C-alpha cells in the first residue's frame, strides 16, 4: 500500500491523476490493479470512455443489469450505456467530460459510492434529443453518482443541466418540453405516471439514515432551508455571506439574498414541495474545509404561476444532486443540478401529453 494520500480530484492535475504510479493507496477488493484508489477508478474510466473514445469499455466497467436513473426515465444495462454514449457523440462529436470534483464514500462490503461533478464543452454537429443541429458550442455541468463494486458500476443516478444546454443551443425550453411530451404520447409513455413510485418514495421520508458528520449536517440543513421556506434570514444561518451558488440553467448566484429569491420563485410554483435526502458523502477539501455531496429527491404540485407558466396542477418529481463546500460551519460554495427540461416535460405532459 502506497504512503501517498488518496487522489483528491478537486486539487490534482489531470496528468497526475492519469499517471499516479502503480501502488495501491486504499483497499479495493475486486477492482483491477491499474486503479490505485477509488477516485482514480472514476476518473480513469471516464477518460478512457469519453476522451479516448474507447466506448466499448463500458461493457467492462458497467454491470450487465446496471440501472441508470434520470428524471427523463430509467435505462438499464451496459450495452444501453454504450449505445447512448455513441448517440451523444454523434450529436456532439467533440464532447469532453472534465472532472471538477469526485466526492466519495465507502459503503462497506467492498462497495463504494462516487459523486462526480463534470464540466462538458461540446459542439452540436448532429441532431440531438432537443432538436436539429445548430453548430453551436455549449458548456454544461453534470453530476454522475455511481455505486460501484468489484470494478463495475452497479447503479447510477445521473443529473445534467439540460436547461443550460437547450438555452445555449438557442431553443425555447418549454417548446422543447412540449415536443418531448407529445412524442411520449405517440409512444404510449407518460413521464408523470413513470414517476408515481418515485413520488411516493419521497413522501415516505429520507432514505439516508443515521447521524451525519458536522459538515454534512450543515449541507443538509442548508438544502432544506433553501427548498422549504427560502427565508433570507434563515439562509444566513447556513450560508456564508459570500456564498456562490449554481442552479439549473447555468444560473450563478452570490449570497443568501440571491439564493433566497431564486429558491423562493421555485417554491411559488411548487408550494407543497417536499424533499427527501437519499445519500450523503463527505471528503476533506483544504485545511478544515469539507466537500459534501447530497443526492435528494422532491415532489410537489405545480399550483402556482411564475417560472413554469400558469398552474397546471401537474404532480412533479425532481431528482437532484448538490455538491457543497463547507467552511467555518457555513456553505461557501454549492452546485445544484437537476434536469429542468424533464421537469418542464412533466408539466407539458399534464397540458399536452395525456391521452
C-alpha positions as CSV (number, residue, x, y, z in Angstrom):
1,X,0.0,0.0,0.0
2,X,1.4,3.4,-1.0
3,X,2.1,6.1,1.5
4,X,0.6,8.7,-0.9
5,X,-2.8,10.2,0.0
6,X,-5.9,9.1,-1.8
7,X,-6.5,11.0,-5.0
8,X,-8.0,14.4,-4.4
9,X,-9.7,15.3,-7.7
10,X,-10.6,18.9,-7.0
11,X,-6.9,19.9,-6.4
12,X,-5.0,17.5,-8.7
13,X,-4.0,18.0,-12.3
14,X,-5.4,15.5,-14.8
15,X,-2.0,14.3,-16.0
16,X,-1.1,13.4,-12.4
17,X,-4.4,11.6,-12.0
18,X,-3.7,9.6,-15.2
19,X,-0.2,8.7,-14.1
20,X,-0.4,8.2,-10.3
21,X,2.1,5.3,-10.1
22,X,1.4,1.7,-9.6
23,X,1.0,1.3,-5.8
24,X,-2.4,0.9,-4.3
25,X,-3.4,3.8,-1.9
26,X,-6.5,2.0,-0.5
27,X,-8.0,-1.4,-0.3
28,X,-10.1,-2.0,-3.4
29,X,-11.3,-5.7,-3.4
30,X,-12.2,-6.9,-6.8
31,X,-11.0,-3.8,-8.7
32,X,-8.4,-4.0,-11.4
33,X,-4.8,-3.4,-10.3
34,X,-4.5,-0.4,-12.6
35,X,-6.6,1.6,-10.2
36,X,-4.7,3.0,-7.3
37,X,-7.8,4.2,-5.4
38,X,-11.5,4.7,-5.9
39,X,-11.4,8.3,-7.1
40,X,-8.7,7.2,-9.6
41,X,-11.1,4.5,-10.9
42,X,-13.8,7.0,-11.5
43,X,-11.5,9.5,-13.3
44,X,-9.7,6.9,-15.4
45,X,-12.7,5.1,-16.7
46,X,-14.3,8.4,-17.7
47,X,-11.1,9.4,-19.5
48,X,-11.0,6.1,-21.4
49,X,-14.6,6.1,-22.4
50,X,-15.1,9.7,-23.3
51,X,-11.7,11.2,-24.2
52,X,-10.0,8.1,-25.7
53,X,-13.4,7.2,-27.3
54,X,-13.0,3.6,-26.1
55,X,-16.7,3.4,-25.6
56,X,-17.0,-0.4,-25.7
57,X,-15.1,-0.5,-22.4
58,X,-18.4,0.4,-20.8
59,X,-19.1,-3.3,-21.2
60,X,-16.2,-4.0,-18.8
61,X,-17.0,-1.2,-16.3
62,X,-20.8,-1.3,-16.1
63,X,-22.7,-4.2,-14.8
64,X,-24.8,-6.1,-17.3
65,X,-28.0,-5.2,-15.4
66,X,-26.8,-1.7,-14.2
67,X,-29.8,0.7,-13.6
68,X,-29.3,4.3,-14.6
69,X,-31.8,6.7,-13.1
70,X,-32.7,10.1,-14.6
71,X,-35.6,12.5,-14.4
72,X,-36.4,11.6,-18.1
73,X,-36.8,7.9,-17.3
74,X,-34.5,5.0,-16.4
75,X,-32.3,2.9,-18.6
76,X,-30.7,-0.5,-17.9
77,X,-27.6,-2.4,-18.9
78,X,-24.0,-1.9,-20.0
79,X,-24.9,-2.2,-23.7
80,X,-27.5,0.6,-23.4
81,X,-24.8,2.8,-21.9
82,X,-22.6,2.0,-24.9
83,X,-25.4,2.8,-27.3
84,X,-26.4,6.1,-25.6
85,X,-22.7,7.2,-25.4
86,X,-22.3,6.8,-29.2
87,X,-25.6,8.6,-29.8
88,X,-24.4,11.5,-27.7
89,X,-21.1,11.6,-29.5
90,X,-22.9,11.6,-32.9
91,X,-24.7,14.8,-31.8
92,X,-21.7,16.3,-30.0
93,X,-18.5,14.7,-31.5
94,X,-16.0,16.8,-29.6
95,X,-17.7,16.4,-26.2
96,X,-15.4,16.3,-23.2
97,X,-16.1,15.3,-19.6
98,X,-13.6,17.3,-17.4
99,X,-13.6,16.4,-13.7
100,X,-14.3,19.3,-11.3
101,X,-14.6,17.0,-8.3
102,X,-15.2,13.5,-7.0
103,X,-16.8,13.2,-3.6
104,X,-17.0,9.6,-2.5
105,X,-17.8,7.2,0.4
106,X,-17.0,3.7,1.4
107,X,-20.4,1.9,1.6
108,X,-19.0,-1.3,3.2
109,X,-18.8,-4.8,1.8
110,X,-16.4,-3.7,-0.9
111,X,-18.9,-1.2,-2.4
112,X,-18.0,2.5,-3.0
113,X,-20.1,5.5,-4.0
114,X,-19.0,8.5,-6.0
115,X,-20.4,11.9,-6.8
116,X,-18.6,13.1,-9.9
117,X,-19.0,16.8,-10.9
118,X,-18.3,17.3,-14.6
119,X,-18.0,20.2,-16.9
120,X,-18.6,19.4,-20.6
121,X,-17.7,21.6,-23.6
122,X,-19.0,20.4,-26.9
123,X,-20.2,21.4,-30.4
124,X,-23.6,20.4,-31.7
125,X,-22.9,18.9,-35.1
126,X,-25.8,16.5,-35.3
127,X,-29.5,16.2,-34.3
128,X,-29.9,15.8,-30.5
129,X,-32.8,15.0,-28.2
130,X,-33.5,18.7,-28.1
131,X,-33.8,19.5,-31.8
132,X,-31.8,19.8,-35.1
133,X,-28.1,20.5,-35.3
134,X,-27.2,24.1,-34.5
135,X,-23.5,24.2,-34.9
136,X,-23.2,25.9,-31.6
137,X,-20.6,25.2,-28.9
138,X,-22.1,24.8,-25.4
139,X,-20.8,24.2,-21.9
140,X,-22.9,22.4,-19.2
141,X,-22.4,20.7,-15.9
142,X,-23.4,17.2,-14.9
143,X,-23.2,15.1,-11.7
144,X,-23.0,11.4,-12.1
145,X,-23.4,9.5,-8.8
146,X,-22.3,5.8,-9.1
147,X,-22.5,2.8,-6.8
148,X,-19.5,0.6,-7.7
149,X,-18.4,-2.8,-6.6
150,X,-15.7,-5.2,-8.0
151,X,-14.6,-3.0,-10.9
152,X,-18.1,-2.2,-12.1
153,X,-20.8,0.5,-11.8
154,X,-23.8,-1.4,-10.5
155,X,-26.2,1.6,-10.2
156,X,-26.1,5.2,-11.3
157,X,-28.0,8.4,-10.7
158,X,-27.4,11.0,-13.5
159,X,-28.3,14.7,-13.4
160,X,-27.4,17.0,-16.2
161,X,-28.2,20.7,-16.7
162,X,-30.2,20.2,-19.8
163,X,-31.9,23.6,-19.4
164,X,-28.5,25.2,-19.9
165,X,-27.9,23.0,-23.0
166,X,-31.3,24.0,-24.5
167,X,-30.8,27.7,-23.9
168,X,-27.2,27.7,-25.3
169,X,-28.4,25.7,-28.3
170,X,-30.9,28.5,-29.0
171,X,-34.1,26.6,-28.4
172,X,-37.1,27.6,-26.2
173,X,-37.2,25.3,-23.2
174,X,-41.0,25.0,-22.8
175,X,-41.3,24.3,-26.6
176,X,-38.7,21.5,-26.3
177,X,-40.6,20.1,-23.3
178,X,-43.9,20.2,-25.2
179,X,-42.5,18.4,-28.2
180,X,-41.0,15.7,-25.9
181,X,-44.3,15.3,-24.1
182,X,-46.2,15.0,-27.4
183,X,-43.6,12.4,-28.7
184,X,-44.1,10.5,-25.4
185,X,-47.8,10.3,-26.1
186,X,-47.3,8.9,-29.5
187,X,-45.1,6.2,-28.0
188,X,-47.5,5.4,-25.2
189,X,-45.2,6.7,-22.5
190,X,-46.2,9.1,-19.7
191,X,-43.5,10.7,-17.6
192,X,-45.8,11.7,-14.8
193,X,-47.1,8.1,-14.5
194,X,-43.5,6.8,-14.7
195,X,-42.6,8.7,-11.6
196,X,-45.6,7.6,-9.5
197,X,-43.5,5.3,-7.3
198,X,-40.7,7.9,-7.0
199,X,-43.1,10.5,-5.8
200,X,-44.4,8.0,-3.2
201,X,-40.9,7.3,-2.0
202,X,-40.2,11.0,-1.4
203,X,-43.3,11.2,0.8
204,X,-42.1,8.3,2.9
205,X,-39.1,10.5,4.0
206,X,-35.3,10.3,4.0
207,X,-33.7,7.2,2.7
208,X,-30.4,8.4,4.2
209,X,-30.2,7.0,7.8
210,X,-28.0,7.6,10.8
211,X,-26.3,10.7,12.3
212,X,-24.3,12.9,9.9
213,X,-20.8,14.4,10.3
214,X,-21.0,18.2,11.2
215,X,-20.2,19.5,7.7
216,X,-22.7,17.1,6.2
217,X,-25.4,18.3,8.6
218,X,-24.6,21.9,7.6
219,X,-25.1,20.9,4.0
220,X,-28.4,19.1,4.5
221,X,-29.7,21.9,6.7
222,X,-28.8,24.4,4.0
223,X,-30.5,22.4,1.3
224,X,-33.7,22.0,3.4
225,X,-33.7,25.8,4.2
226,X,-33.3,26.6,0.5
227,X,-36.1,24.3,-0.6
228,X,-38.6,24.9,2.2
229,X,-39.3,28.5,3.2
230,X,-36.3,30.0,1.4
231,X,-36.3,32.8,4.0
232,X,-33.3,35.1,3.6
233,X,-32.7,35.4,7.4
234,X,-32.9,31.7,7.8
235,X,-30.5,31.1,5.0
236,X,-27.9,33.4,6.6
237,X,-27.6,30.8,9.4
238,X,-26.4,28.2,6.8
239,X,-24.7,30.2,4.0
240,X,-21.6,32.4,4.2
241,X,-22.4,36.0,3.1
242,X,-20.1,35.3,0.1
243,X,-21.7,32.0,-0.8
244,X,-21.5,31.2,-4.5
245,X,-24.3,29.0,-5.8
246,X,-25.0,27.4,-9.2
247,X,-28.5,26.3,-10.2
248,X,-30.1,24.8,-13.4
249,X,-30.0,27.0,-16.5
250,X,-26.3,27.9,-15.7
251,X,-27.7,30.3,-13.1
252,X,-24.9,31.8,-10.9
253,X,-25.9,33.5,-7.6
254,X,-24.0,35.2,-4.9
255,X,-25.0,35.5,-1.2
256,X,-28.0,34.2,0.8
257,X,-30.2,37.0,-0.6
258,X,-29.9,35.9,-4.2
259,X,-30.3,32.2,-3.2
260,X,-33.4,33.0,-1.2
261,X,-35.0,34.9,-4.2
262,X,-34.2,32.2,-6.7
263,X,-35.5,29.4,-4.5
264,X,-38.5,31.5,-3.5
265,X,-39.6,31.7,-7.1
266,X,-39.3,27.9,-7.3
267,X,-41.5,27.5,-4.2
268,X,-44.0,29.9,-5.6
269,X,-44.6,27.4,-8.4
270,X,-44.5,24.3,-6.2
271,X,-45.9,25.5,-2.8
272,X,-46.1,22.0,-1.4
273,X,-42.6,20.9,-2.4
274,X,-41.4,18.0,-0.2
275,X,-37.7,17.0,-0.1
276,X,-36.1,13.7,0.9
277,X,-32.4,13.1,1.4
278,X,-31.3,9.9,-0.3
279,X,-27.5,9.8,0.1
280,X,-24.7,11.9,1.6
281,X,-20.9,11.7,1.1
282,X,-18.2,13.8,2.5
283,X,-14.4,14.3,2.0
284,X,-11.8,16.8,3.1
285,X,-11.0,19.8,0.9
286,X,-8.2,22.1,2.0
287,X,-7.5,22.9,5.7
288,X,-10.6,22.3,7.7
289,X,-13.0,22.8,4.8
290,X,-15.1,19.8,3.7
291,X,-16.8,18.9,0.4
292,X,-20.2,17.3,0.8
293,X,-22.4,15.6,-1.9
294,X,-26.1,15.3,-1.2
295,X,-28.4,13.3,-3.5
296,X,-32.0,14.3,-2.9
297,X,-35.5,13.9,-4.4
298,X,-38.5,16.1,-4.3
299,X,-42.2,16.1,-5.2
300,X,-44.9,18.7,-5.3
301,X,-47.8,20.1,-7.3
302,X,-47.4,22.8,-10.0
303,X,-50.1,25.0,-8.3
304,X,-48.5,28.5,-8.7
305,X,-47.7,30.8,-11.5
306,X,-44.3,32.1,-12.4
307,X,-41.1,30.4,-13.7
308,X,-43.0,27.4,-15.2
309,X,-46.0,29.3,-16.5
310,X,-49.6,29.2,-15.4
311,X,-50.5,26.5,-12.9
312,X,-51.0,23.1,-14.5
313,X,-51.7,21.1,-11.3
314,X,-49.1,18.6,-12.5
315,X,-47.6,16.3,-9.8
316,X,-43.9,16.6,-10.3
317,X,-40.8,14.7,-9.3
318,X,-37.2,16.1,-9.1
319,X,-34.0,14.1,-8.9
320,X,-31.3,16.5,-7.7
321,X,-27.7,16.4,-6.5
322,X,-26.0,19.3,-4.7
323,X,-22.3,19.5,-4.0
324,X,-21.4,21.8,-1.2
325,X,-18.1,23.3,0.1
326,X,-18.5,23.9,3.8
327,X,-16.1,26.3,5.5
328,X,-16.2,27.5,9.1
329,X,-19.6,26.0,9.7
330,X,-21.4,27.5,6.7
331,X,-21.8,26.8,3.0
332,X,-19.2,28.8,0.9
333,X,-20.0,27.2,-2.5
334,X,-22.7,25.0,-3.9
335,X,-23.6,23.4,-7.2
336,X,-27.1,22.1,-7.6
337,X,-28.1,20.2,-10.7
338,X,-31.3,18.6,-11.9
339,X,-32.8,18.2,-15.4
340,X,-35.1,21.2,-15.6
341,X,-36.2,20.2,-19.1
342,X,-37.5,16.9,-17.7
343,X,-39.3,18.9,-15.0
344,X,-40.9,21.1,-17.7
345,X,-41.7,17.9,-19.7
346,X,-43.8,16.7,-16.7
347,X,-45.8,19.9,-16.7
348,X,-46.1,19.7,-20.5
349,X,-47.4,16.1,-20.1
350,X,-50.2,17.4,-18.0
351,X,-51.0,20.1,-20.5
352,X,-50.5,18.3,-23.9
353,X,-49.3,14.7,-23.5
354,X,-52.0,12.8,-21.8
355,X,-54.3,10.6,-23.7
